């Protein structure tokens, strides 16, 4: 199973490191990543393998939200199945 994680906010040093470290600590494995900086704004989208999480998916979402709150970032974590269903034509 996979999750789609989006991260947006003011660009600062270490955003990718913070988010990827937290994912790894919680048992997630980043399988694809795209990031962009537009002037002072940062945007990133990650596809994360979640089969080996050390907690439930809802707890993982809460932990990623907490990281966003602590870092001044907007972090959204969505199960791949939900993401795919939302974007079907």
Secondary structure, DSSP 8 states (H G I E B T S, - for coil): -EEEEEEEEE--TTHHHHHHHHHHHTT-EEEEEEEEEETTEEEEEEEEE-TT-SS-HHHHHHHHHHHHHHHT-EEEEEEHHHHHHHT--
